[in-house]
Structures are given as structure tokens and as C-alpha cells.
Amino acid sequence: MRIVSLLAIAAACMALPARAVVIPSDGFVINPASAHDITVDGIFTNPAEWSDITPRAFRSGNPPQPVSLFDSSGDTLLYAALAPGIAVSEIGLYLMYDYRGRTDRSYANGITIAEIKFPIVSGNLKITLKGNGSVLPEGPNPAPSSFFDGFFEVDGSTCTTCGDIEVAVGFGPSFGTTGNPHLLVELEVPLNVPAGFFNGPGLPTGPIAGLYSPAPAFWGAAAENDAADPPISAAIFEINPDGSTLVCPVPGPCPLAVPEPAPLWLLGLGLAAIGWRNRKHA
């Protein structure tokens, strides 16, 4: 299937202020690279972190439905952008899943907390986060590996090259609010780009030998809520040479096509996972 790029749209947005650009007719979100370091600790760490990134809203379900940020039925906010990080030397792709459907911090041993699926250079990656009988803390997670177990598979086999992926689970309010604490899942994936791919100011010029290609790719996520286990988001991502990240919700009108396989069957919880490790430490 042919890949259709939206670089022209991103280029047109360069003349606008350095903020996310939302195209309401299609529901795109284009976020420039964040100016702020991101700490993968499963919370909104400080007032600056994620402050220059606009999320995409969804209403969880099968399939999840993209909704307006102002739609009260939305229960999931998906943040995605390139950013500098605390634990890595190169700019990476960061995500925050802000899921208001889960307020219960207790997870029995082996219960799936969340599942995220997307392609990396070696195949289709599934990250499964499971409870281990602990009560997940509110606020900063002092010892992430004590509160959940992480499982990483590529095409059904243990991922032996995923040691540089950071992932953390926590409970807290949404960005800039003092509302009820709920499930937050934060993630960083190192990029794999050739020399000269980036052309924006302050971006790396040399090759980066990470795991994730900037080409358009489907991402799906699901999480346990207080009663069930719905998919919470589905989107196609594209990273552009200017450092911006385009998030295009699925289902919905989207001129980005991705090579097969990238269907919605990637969503779902409760699938068998092969254990690996809890969280990357640089």
C-alpha cells in the first residue's frame, strides 16, 4: 500500500507559532518537538513537562472513537511528540496515555494494566503492563519495578533489543488540573533515523540507531478501566524532518496510509505475554 506523506501540511504550519496545530476537519494534531525534558515516571512531573504538546482525545470502546478535546464523553488523552529526555542522550519519541476510566489503583497479580502495540524496525511490538498485587502509588513512583511488571514481545517472541524503551505507570490528575487521580502510562521509544533525516534547528544531524522508524505507523492501546478492558486509542503517527509529530486518529478520515499489517486487530487485552523486564534504566 502506498504511503501518503503529510509533510506539505507540516511545512505550511511552520509559519505559525510553535504550538500544536489541530486541523478540525480531519482531526489531525501536529505537535512540534517539545522544548522541555520529559521524565518517564508515569505522572505529569512538573508544570513544564508536556505543556507545549496538545493531546488527541478519544472515547474508549471497541473501536475507540476520536472526539473533541471539549467533548465530555472523552476519557482518554493521547500525548505524542519528540522531546529531550532525562534518561537518554538523544531526542526520542514520547507518549503519555491519560486514561480517566481507571481510578482504582489496585491490580491483582497478573491483571493487565495496559497494552500498547506498534511497529519497530524488527517487527510488531506489544508492550503489556501487568499488576503484581501491589497498589500503584499516586504521584511520583519511587521504585517503578515494585508496582508493575512489564512484558515486551516482537511478533510473539521475547524482545531482546527493547532494553532502551522506557515505560512507567502511575496515578495522578490530568495535566494542569487538581482532579481525581487516574491511570497514567508514560513511554519513550528511541528513534531509528538515517543521517540527515532531521532538518530542524537543534535536532540531531547524525544517524540514530534506535528502534522506531519515523515512517507512518499504526499505534493501538488498551487499558483496564474500573469494570472492563476497552481499547482506549487508535492512531497513525508520522515523524517529520522538522521534528514535528503528526497524530491522525483512527477511525476517521485520514490521508495517511500504512503498509499492511496495521489493522485494528492489534487492539485488545488479555493476550499471553512473554516476560522480560520492568523498566529500562539508562
GICORPE-V856875 format. One record per pair of residues at least 4 apart in sequence whose ideal C-beta (glycine too) atoms are under 8 Angstrom apart, sorted by the first residue. I is the first residue (numbers start at 1). GAP is how many residues later the second one is. D is the distance in whole Angstrom. If there is no record, write none. Layout:
# GICORPE-V856875
i = (I | I)
gap = (GAP | GAP)
d = (D | D)
This chain:
# GICORPE-V856875
i = (1 | 1 | 1 | 1 | 2 | 3 | 3 | 3 | 3 | 3 | 3 | 4 | 4 | 4 | 4 | 5 | 5 | 5 | 6 | 6 | 6 | 6 | 6 | 6 | 6 | 6 | 6 | 7 | 7 | 7 | 8 | 9 | 9 | 9 | 9 | 9 | 10 | 10 | 10 | 10 | 10 | 10 | 11 | 13 | 13 | 13 | 14 | 16 | 18 | 18 | 18 | 19 | 19 | 19 | 20 | 20 | 20 | 20 | 20 | 20 | 20 | 21 | 21 | 21 | 22 | 22 | 22 | 22 | 22 | 23 | 23 | 23 | 25 | 26 | 26 | 26 | 26 | 26 | 27 | 27 | 27 | 27 | 27 | 27 | 28 | 28 | 28 | 28 | 29 | 29 | 29 | 29 | 29 | 30 | 30 | 30 | 30 | 31 | 31 | 31 | 31 | 31 | 31 | 31 | 31 | 32 | 32 | 32 | 32 | 32 | 33 | 33 | 33 | 33 | 33 | 33 | 33 | 33 | 33 | 33 | 34 | 34 | 34 | 34 | 34 | 34 | 34 | 34 | 34 | 35 | 36 | 36 | 36 | 36 | 36 | 36 | 36 | 37 | 37 | 37 | 37 | 37 | 38 | 38 | 38 | 38 | 38 | 38 | 38 | 38 | 38 | 38 | 39 | 39 | 39 | 39 | 39 | 40 | 40 | 40 | 40 | 40 | 40 | 40 | 40 | 40 | 40 | 41 | 41 | 41 | 41 | 41 | 41 | 41 | 42 | 42 | 42 | 42 | 42 | 42 | 42 | 42 | 42 | 42 | 43 | 43 | 43 | 43 | 43 | 43 | 43 | 43 | 44 | 44 | 44 | 44 | 44 | 44 | 44 | 44 | 44 | 45 | 45 | 47 | 47 | 50 | 50 | 50 | 51 | 51 | 53 | 53 | 53 | 54 | 55 | 55 | 55 | 55 | 55 | 55 | 56 | 56 | 56 | 56 | 56 | 56 | 56 | 56 | 57 | 57 | 57 | 57 | 57 | 57 | 57 | 57 | 57 | 58 | 58 | 58 | 58 | 58 | 58 | 58 | 58 | 58 | 58 | 58 | 58 | 58 | 59 | 59 | 59 | 59 | 59 | 59 | 59 | 59 | 60 | 60 | 60 | 60 | 60 | 60 | 60 | 60 | 60 | 60 | 60 | 61 | 61 | 61 | 62 | 62 | 62 | 63 | 63 | 63 | 63 | 63 | 63 | 64 | 64 | 64 | 64 | 64 | 64 | 64 | 65 | 66 | 66 | 66 | 66 | 67 | 67 | 67 | 68 | 69 | 69 | 75 | 75 | 75 | 75 | 75 | 76 | 76 | 76 | 76 | 76 | 76 | 76 | 77 | 77 | 77 | 77 | 78 | 78 | 78 | 78 | 78 | 78 | 78 | 78 | 79 | 79 | 79 | 79 | 79 | 80 | 80 | 80 | 80 | 80 | 80 | 80 | 81 | 81 | 81 | 82 | 82 | 82 | 82 | 82 | 82 | 82 | 82 | 82 | 83 | 83 | 83 | 84 | 85 | 85 | 85 | 85 | 85 | 87 | 87 | 87 | 87 | 87 | 88 | 88 | 88 | 88 | 88 | 88 | 90 | 90 | 90 | 90 | 90 | 91 | 91 | 91 | 91 | 92 | 92 | 92 | 92 | 92 | 93 | 93 | 93 | 93 | 93 | 93 | 93 | 93 | 94 | 94 | 94 | 95 | 95 | 95 | 95 | 96 | 96 | 96 | 96 | 97 | 97 | 97 | 97 | 97 | 97 | 97 | 97 | 97 | 97 | 97 | 98 | 98 | 98 | 98 | 99 | 99 | 99 | 99 | 99 | 99 | 99 | 99 | 100 | 100 | 100 | 100 | 101 | 101 | 101 | 101 | 101 | 101 | 101 | 102 | 102 | 102 | 102 | 102 | 102 | 103 | 103 | 103 | 103 | 103 | 103 | 104 | 105 | 105 | 105 | 105 | 105 | 105 | 106 | 106 | 106 | 107 | 107 | 107 | 107 | 107 | 107 | 107 | 107 | 107 | 107 | 108 | 108 | 109 | 109 | 109 | 110 | 110 | 110 | 111 | 111 | 111 | 112 | 112 | 112 | 112 | 112 | 112 | 112 | 112 | 113 | 113 | 113 | 113 | 113 | 113 | 113 | 113 | 113 | 113 | 114 | 114 | 114 | 114 | 114 | 114 | 114 | 114 | 114 | 115 | 115 | 115 | 115 | 115 | 115 | 115 | 115 | 115 | 115 | 116 | 116 | 116 | 116 | 116 | 116 | 116 | 117 | 117 | 117 | 117 | 117 | 117 | 117 | 117 | 117 | 118 | 118 | 118 | 118 | 118 | 118 | 118 | 118 | 118 | 119 | 119 | 119 | 119 | 119 | 119 | 119 | 120 | 120 | 120 | 120 | 120 | 120 | 120 | 120 | 120 | 121 | 121 | 121 | 121 | 122 | 122 | 122 | 122 | 123 | 123 | 124 | 124 | 124 | 124 | 125 | 125 | 125 | 125 | 125 | 125 | 126 | 126 | 126 | 126 | 126 | 127 | 127 | 127 | 127 | 127 | 127 | 128 | 128 | 128 | 128 | 128 | 129 | 129 | 129 | 129 | 129 | 129 | 129 | 130 | 130 | 130 | 130 | 130 | 131 | 131 | 131 | 132 | 132 | 132 | 134 | 134 | 134 | 135 | 136 | 136 | 136 | 136 | 136 | 136 | 137 | 137 | 137 | 137 | 137 | 138 | 138 | 138 | 138 | 139 | 139 | 139 | 140 | 141 | 141 | 141 | 141 | 143 | 144 | 144 | 144 | 144 | 144 | 145 | 145 | 147 | 148 | 148 | 149 | 149 | 150 | 150 | 150 | 150 | 150 | 151 | 151 | 151 | 151 | 152 | 152 | 152 | 152 | 152 | 152 | 152 | 153 | 153 | 153 | 153 | 153 | 154 | 154 | 154 | 154 | 156 | 157 | 158 | 158 | 158 | 159 | 161 | 162 | 162 | 163 | 163 | 164 | 164 | 164 | 164 | 165 | 165 | 165 | 165 | 165 | 165 | 166 | 166 | 166 | 166 | 166 | 167 | 167 | 167 | 167 | 167 | 167 | 168 | 168 | 168 | 168 | 169 | 169 | 169 | 169 | 170 | 170 | 171 | 171 | 171 | 171 | 172 | 172 | 172 | 173 | 173 | 173 | 173 | 173 | 173 | 174 | 174 | 183 | 185 | 185 | 189 | 189 | 189 | 190 | 190 | 190 | 190 | 191 | 191 | 191 | 191 | 191 | 191 | 191 | 192 | 192 | 192 | 192 | 192 | 192 | 193 | 193 | 193 | 193 | 193 | 193 | 193 | 194 | 195 | 195 | 195 | 196 | 197 | 197 | 198 | 198 | 198 | 198 | 198 | 198 | 199 | 199 | 199 | 200 | 200 | 200 | 203 | 204 | 213 | 214 | 214 | 214 | 215 | 216 | 216 | 216 | 216 | 216 | 216 | 217 | 217 | 217 | 217 | 217 | 218 | 218 | 218 | 218 | 218 | 218 | 218 | 218 | 219 | 219 | 219 | 219 | 219 | 220 | 220 | 220 | 220 | 220 | 220 | 221 | 221 | 221 | 221 | 221 | 222 | 222 | 222 | 222 | 222 | 222 | 222 | 223 | 223 | 223 | 223 | 224 | 224 | 224 | 225 | 225 | 229 | 229 | 231 | 231 | 231 | 233 | 234 | 234 | 234 | 234 | 234 | 235 | 235 | 235 | 235 | 236 | 236 | 236 | 236 | 236 | 236 | 236 | 237 | 237 | 237 | 237 | 238 | 238 | 238 | 238 | 239 | 239 | 239 | 239 | 240 | 240 | 240 | 246 | 248 | 248 | 248 | 249 | 250 | 250 | 258 | 261 | 262)
gap = (256 | 257 | 258 | 259 | 255 | 212 | 213 | 253 | 254 | 255 | 256 | 212 | 251 | 252 | 253 | 211 | 233 | 251 | 4 | 22 | 24 | 232 | 234 | 240 | 242 | 249 | 250 | 4 | 233 | 234 | 4 | 4 | 14 | 19 | 21 | 237 | 4 | 20 | 230 | 232 | 234 | 236 | 231 | 8 | 17 | 231 | 228 | 5 | 14 | 17 | 34 | 13 | 33 | 35 | 9 | 10 | 11 | 12 | 32 | 33 | 34 | 7 | 8 | 9 | 5 | 6 | 7 | 8 | 32 | 4 | 5 | 7 | 228 | 222 | 226 | 227 | 228 | 229 | 29 | 39 | 221 | 222 | 225 | 226 | 218 | 219 | 220 | 226 | 25 | 26 | 27 | 217 | 218 | 214 | 215 | 216 | 217 | 21 | 22 | 23 | 49 | 50 | 213 | 214 | 216 | 20 | 49 | 210 | 211 | 212 | 48 | 49 | 50 | 58 | 167 | 169 | 170 | 210 | 211 | 212 | 4 | 16 | 18 | 19 | 47 | 48 | 49 | 50 | 60 | 17 | 12 | 13 | 14 | 15 | 16 | 47 | 48 | 12 | 46 | 47 | 48 | 49 | 7 | 11 | 12 | 45 | 46 | 47 | 48 | 56 | 148 | 150 | 6 | 10 | 46 | 47 | 48 | 45 | 46 | 47 | 54 | 126 | 127 | 128 | 146 | 147 | 148 | 4 | 99 | 100 | 103 | 127 | 129 | 145 | 99 | 102 | 126 | 127 | 128 | 129 | 130 | 142 | 143 | 144 | 96 | 97 | 98 | 127 | 128 | 129 | 141 | 143 | 5 | 6 | 52 | 128 | 129 | 130 | 131 | 132 | 140 | 4 | 95 | 4 | 129 | 29 | 46 | 125 | 124 | 125 | 26 | 27 | 28 | 15 | 14 | 22 | 23 | 24 | 41 | 43 | 10 | 21 | 22 | 24 | 177 | 179 | 191 | 193 | 9 | 10 | 11 | 12 | 14 | 17 | 19 | 20 | 21 | 6 | 7 | 8 | 9 | 16 | 17 | 18 | 19 | 20 | 174 | 175 | 176 | 191 | 5 | 6 | 8 | 12 | 14 | 15 | 16 | 17 | 4 | 15 | 16 | 39 | 41 | 163 | 165 | 170 | 171 | 172 | 173 | 4 | 169 | 170 | 168 | 169 | 205 | 168 | 171 | 187 | 188 | 201 | 204 | 12 | 166 | 167 | 168 | 169 | 170 | 203 | 186 | 183 | 184 | 185 | 186 | 4 | 6 | 7 | 6 | 5 | 8 | 24 | 25 | 26 | 150 | 157 | 21 | 22 | 23 | 24 | 25 | 156 | 157 | 19 | 20 | 21 | 97 | 17 | 18 | 19 | 20 | 143 | 155 | 157 | 169 | 15 | 16 | 17 | 18 | 19 | 13 | 14 | 15 | 155 | 157 | 165 | 167 | 12 | 13 | 164 | 9 | 10 | 11 | 12 | 109 | 157 | 161 | 162 | 163 | 8 | 9 | 11 | 7 | 6 | 7 | 9 | 81 | 103 | 79 | 101 | 193 | 194 | 195 | 4 | 76 | 78 | 100 | 102 | 194 | 100 | 101 | 114 | 118 | 120 | 100 | 112 | 113 | 152 | 96 | 97 | 98 | 99 | 118 | 95 | 96 | 97 | 98 | 119 | 144 | 146 | 152 | 92 | 93 | 94 | 91 | 92 | 93 | 94 | 88 | 89 | 90 | 91 | 17 | 19 | 86 | 87 | 88 | 89 | 90 | 124 | 126 | 135 | 136 | 76 | 77 | 84 | 86 | 15 | 83 | 84 | 85 | 86 | 124 | 126 | 133 | 74 | 80 | 82 | 83 | 81 | 82 | 122 | 124 | 125 | 129 | 131 | 80 | 81 | 121 | 122 | 123 | 124 | 68 | 77 | 78 | 79 | 80 | 123 | 122 | 30 | 31 | 32 | 33 | 66 | 76 | 25 | 29 | 30 | 4 | 6 | 23 | 24 | 25 | 26 | 27 | 29 | 41 | 117 | 23 | 25 | 22 | 23 | 24 | 20 | 21 | 22 | 19 | 20 | 113 | 16 | 17 | 18 | 19 | 112 | 117 | 157 | 158 | 16 | 17 | 18 | 23 | 35 | 56 | 70 | 72 | 110 | 111 | 14 | 15 | 55 | 69 | 71 | 107 | 108 | 109 | 110 | 11 | 12 | 13 | 14 | 106 | 107 | 108 | 153 | 154 | 156 | 10 | 11 | 69 | 71 | 103 | 104 | 105 | 7 | 8 | 9 | 10 | 102 | 103 | 104 | 149 | 150 | 6 | 7 | 71 | 94 | 99 | 100 | 101 | 102 | 119 | 4 | 5 | 6 | 94 | 98 | 99 | 143 | 4 | 5 | 34 | 42 | 69 | 72 | 91 | 92 | 93 | 71 | 90 | 91 | 92 | 32 | 37 | 39 | 89 | 31 | 32 | 30 | 31 | 137 | 142 | 27 | 28 | 29 | 34 | 37 | 86 | 26 | 27 | 28 | 145 | 147 | 23 | 24 | 25 | 38 | 40 | 60 | 22 | 23 | 25 | 143 | 145 | 19 | 20 | 21 | 22 | 38 | 40 | 56 | 18 | 19 | 20 | 21 | 143 | 5 | 17 | 18 | 15 | 16 | 17 | 12 | 13 | 14 | 12 | 5 | 11 | 12 | 33 | 34 | 35 | 4 | 5 | 10 | 33 | 34 | 32 | 33 | 34 | 43 | 31 | 32 | 33 | 30 | 6 | 27 | 28 | 29 | 4 | 4 | 24 | 25 | 134 | 135 | 133 | 134 | 22 | 21 | 130 | 126 | 129 | 17 | 126 | 127 | 128 | 129 | 122 | 123 | 124 | 125 | 6 | 7 | 10 | 13 | 122 | 124 | 125 | 4 | 5 | 6 | 120 | 121 | 4 | 5 | 7 | 8 | 118 | 117 | 116 | 117 | 118 | 117 | 50 | 49 | 114 | 114 | 117 | 26 | 46 | 47 | 116 | 22 | 23 | 24 | 25 | 46 | 115 | 20 | 21 | 22 | 113 | 114 | 18 | 19 | 20 | 21 | 112 | 113 | 17 | 18 | 19 | 111 | 14 | 15 | 16 | 17 | 14 | 16 | 10 | 11 | 12 | 13 | 9 | 10 | 12 | 4 | 5 | 6 | 7 | 8 | 9 | 5 | 8 | 40 | 36 | 38 | 21 | 22 | 23 | 18 | 20 | 21 | 22 | 17 | 19 | 20 | 21 | 22 | 23 | 48 | 16 | 17 | 18 | 19 | 20 | 21 | 4 | 5 | 14 | 15 | 17 | 20 | 21 | 13 | 10 | 11 | 12 | 9 | 17 | 44 | 5 | 6 | 7 | 43 | 44 | 45 | 4 | 42 | 43 | 41 | 42 | 43 | 40 | 4 | 4 | 24 | 25 | 26 | 23 | 20 | 21 | 22 | 40 | 41 | 42 | 19 | 20 | 21 | 41 | 45 | 16 | 17 | 18 | 32 | 40 | 44 | 45 | 48 | 14 | 15 | 16 | 17 | 18 | 11 | 13 | 14 | 44 | 46 | 47 | 10 | 11 | 12 | 13 | 46 | 7 | 8 | 9 | 10 | 45 | 46 | 47 | 6 | 7 | 9 | 46 | 4 | 5 | 45 | 4 | 5 | 40 | 41 | 33 | 36 | 37 | 16 | 15 | 16 | 17 | 30 | 33 | 12 | 13 | 14 | 15 | 11 | 12 | 14 | 18 | 20 | 22 | 26 | 8 | 9 | 10 | 11 | 7 | 8 | 10 | 18 | 4 | 5 | 6 | 7 | 4 | 5 | 6 | 10 | 4 | 6 | 8 | 5 | 4 | 14 | 4 | 5 | 4)
d = (5 | 7 | 6 | 6 | 6 | 7 | 6 | 8 | 6 | 7 | 7 | 8 | 5 | 6 | 5 | 8 | 7 | 8 | 6 | 8 | 8 | 6 | 8 | 6 | 8 | 7 | 6 | 6 | 6 | 7 | 7 | 7 | 7 | 7 | 7 | 8 | 7 | 6 | 5 | 6 | 5 | 7 | 7 | 4 | 6 | 7 | 7 | 6 | 5 | 8 | 7 | 7 | 7 | 7 | 6 | 6 | 4 | 7 | 8 | 6 | 3 | 8 | 8 | 5 | 8 | 7 | 5 | 8 | 6 | 7 | 4 | 8 | 8 | 7 | 7 | 5 | 7 | 8 | 7 | 5 | 7 | 5 | 5 | 8 | 6 | 7 | 5 | 8 | 6 | 7 | 5 | 7 | 5 | 5 | 7 | 5 | 8 | 8 | 5 | 6 | 7 | 4 | 6 | 5 | 7 | 8 | 8 | 8 | 6 | 5 | 6 | 4 | 6 | 7 | 7 | 8 | 7 | 4 | 7 | 8 | 7 | 7 | 5 | 6 | 5 | 7 | 4 | 8 | 8 | 6 | 4 | 6 | 8 | 7 | 7 | 7 | 8 | 7 | 7 | 5 | 6 | 5 | 8 | 6 | 7 | 5 | 7 | 5 | 7 | 5 | 8 | 7 | 5 | 7 | 7 | 5 | 8 | 7 | 8 | 7 | 8 | 4 | 7 | 5 | 5 | 7 | 5 | 6 | 6 | 6 | 7 | 5 | 7 | 7 | 5 | 7 | 4 | 5 | 3 | 8 | 8 | 5 | 7 | 5 | 6 | 6 | 7 | 4 | 8 | 4 | 6 | 8 | 6 | 6 | 8 | 6 | 8 | 8 | 5 | 8 | 8 | 5 | 7 | 6 | 8 | 6 | 6 | 6 | 7 | 8 | 5 | 8 | 5 | 8 | 7 | 4 | 6 | 5 | 8 | 7 | 7 | 7 | 5 | 8 | 8 | 6 | 5 | 6 | 7 | 5 | 6 | 5 | 7 | 4 | 7 | 6 | 8 | 5 | 6 | 6 | 6 | 6 | 8 | 4 | 8 | 7 | 6 | 5 | 8 | 7 | 7 | 5 | 5 | 7 | 5 | 5 | 6 | 7 | 5 | 5 | 6 | 7 | 6 | 8 | 7 | 4 | 6 | 4 | 8 | 6 | 5 | 7 | 6 | 6 | 7 | 6 | 6 | 8 | 6 | 6 | 7 | 7 | 7 | 5 | 6 | 5 | 5 | 8 | 8 | 3 | 8 | 8 | 5 | 4 | 6 | 4 | 7 | 7 | 8 | 7 | 5 | 5 | 8 | 8 | 7 | 7 | 5 | 7 | 7 | 4 | 5 | 8 | 8 | 4 | 7 | 7 | 8 | 6 | 8 | 8 | 5 | 7 | 7 | 8 | 6 | 4 | 8 | 7 | 7 | 7 | 5 | 8 | 6 | 5 | 5 | 8 | 6 | 5 | 5 | 7 | 6 | 7 | 8 | 7 | 5 | 8 | 6 | 7 | 7 | 5 | 6 | 8 | 6 | 7 | 8 | 6 | 6 | 8 | 8 | 8 | 4 | 5 | 8 | 8 | 7 | 7 | 6 | 7 | 7 | 6 | 5 | 7 | 7 | 7 | 6 | 8 | 5 | 6 | 5 | 6 | 7 | 7 | 5 | 8 | 6 | 6 | 8 | 7 | 7 | 7 | 7 | 5 | 7 | 5 | 8 | 8 | 7 | 7 | 5 | 8 | 7 | 8 | 8 | 7 | 4 | 8 | 8 | 6 | 7 | 7 | 7 | 5 | 7 | 8 | 6 | 8 | 6 | 5 | 7 | 7 | 5 | 8 | 6 | 7 | 8 | 5 | 8 | 7 | 7 | 7 | 4 | 7 | 7 | 7 | 6 | 4 | 6 | 6 | 5 | 6 | 8 | 6 | 7 | 5 | 8 | 6 | 5 | 5 | 5 | 8 | 7 | 5 | 8 | 8 | 5 | 8 | 5 | 6 | 7 | 2 | 8 | 8 | 7 | 7 | 7 | 8 | 6 | 6 | 6 | 5 | 4 | 6 | 7 | 8 | 6 | 5 | 7 | 6 | 7 | 6 | 8 | 6 | 7 | 5 | 6 | 4 | 6 | 6 | 8 | 6 | 6 | 7 | 8 | 7 | 6 | 8 | 5 | 7 | 7 | 5 | 7 | 7 | 4 | 7 | 7 | 7 | 5 | 7 | 7 | 5 | 7 | 7 | 5 | 7 | 8 | 5 | 7 | 7 | 7 | 7 | 5 | 7 | 7 | 5 | 8 | 7 | 5 | 7 | 4 | 7 | 8 | 6 | 8 | 8 | 6 | 7 | 4 | 7 | 8 | 7 | 5 | 7 | 8 | 5 | 8 | 8 | 8 | 5 | 7 | 8 | 7 | 8 | 4 | 6 | 8 | 5 | 6 | 7 | 6 | 6 | 8 | 6 | 7 | 4 | 4 | 7 | 6 | 7 | 7 | 7 | 7 | 5 | 6 | 7 | 8 | 8 | 5 | 8 | 7 | 7 | 7 | 7 | 6 | 7 | 6 | 8 | 7 | 4 | 8 | 7 | 4 | 5 | 7 | 6 | 8 | 7 | 6 | 7 | 7 | 5 | 8 | 7 | 7 | 8 | 6 | 8 | 7 | 6 | 5 | 6 | 5 | 7 | 8 | 8 | 5 | 7 | 6 | 7 | 6 | 6 | 8 | 7 | 7 | 7 | 8 | 5 | 6 | 5 | 7 | 8 | 6 | 8 | 6 | 6 | 7 | 5 | 7 | 7 | 5 | 7 | 6 | 5 | 4 | 6 | 7 | 5 | 7 | 7 | 6 | 6 | 7 | 6 | 5 | 6 | 4 | 6 | 5 | 6 | 7 | 4 | 4 | 7 | 8 | 4 | 8 | 6 | 6 | 6 | 6 | 5 | 8 | 5 | 8 | 8 | 8 | 7 | 5 | 8 | 6 | 6 | 7 | 7 | 7 | 7 | 6 | 5 | 7 | 7 | 6 | 7 | 7 | 6 | 7 | 7 | 6 | 8 | 7 | 4 | 7 | 5 | 7 | 7 | 5 | 8 | 6 | 8 | 8 | 5 | 8 | 6 | 7 | 7 | 5 | 8 | 5 | 7 | 4 | 6 | 6 | 7 | 5 | 8 | 6 | 5 | 6 | 5 | 7 | 6 | 8 | 6 | 8 | 6 | 8 | 7 | 7 | 6 | 5 | 7 | 3 | 6 | 7 | 5 | 5 | 8 | 5 | 8 | 7 | 7 | 6 | 6 | 5 | 6 | 6 | 6 | 4 | 7 | 7 | 5 | 8 | 8 | 6 | 5 | 7 | 5 | 4 | 7 | 7 | 6 | 4 | 6 | 7 | 6 | 8 | 6 | 7 | 5 | 6 | 7 | 4 | 4 | 5 | 6 | 7 | 7 | 3 | 7 | 7 | 6 | 7 | 4 | 5 | 7 | 5 | 7 | 6 | 8 | 6 | 7 | 7 | 8 | 5 | 7 | 5 | 4 | 8 | 7 | 7 | 7 | 6 | 7 | 6 | 7 | 7 | 5 | 7 | 4 | 4 | 7 | 5 | 5 | 8 | 8 | 6 | 6 | 4 | 6 | 6 | 6 | 5 | 7 | 8 | 5 | 8 | 8 | 5 | 7 | 7 | 6 | 4 | 7 | 8 | 4 | 7 | 8 | 7 | 4 | 7 | 6 | 6 | 5 | 6 | 5 | 6 | 8 | 5 | 6 | 6 | 5 | 6 | 8 | 6 | 7 | 6 | 8 | 7 | 5 | 8 | 6 | 8 | 8 | 5 | 8 | 5 | 7 | 7 | 7 | 8 | 4 | 5 | 7 | 6 | 7 | 4 | 8 | 7)
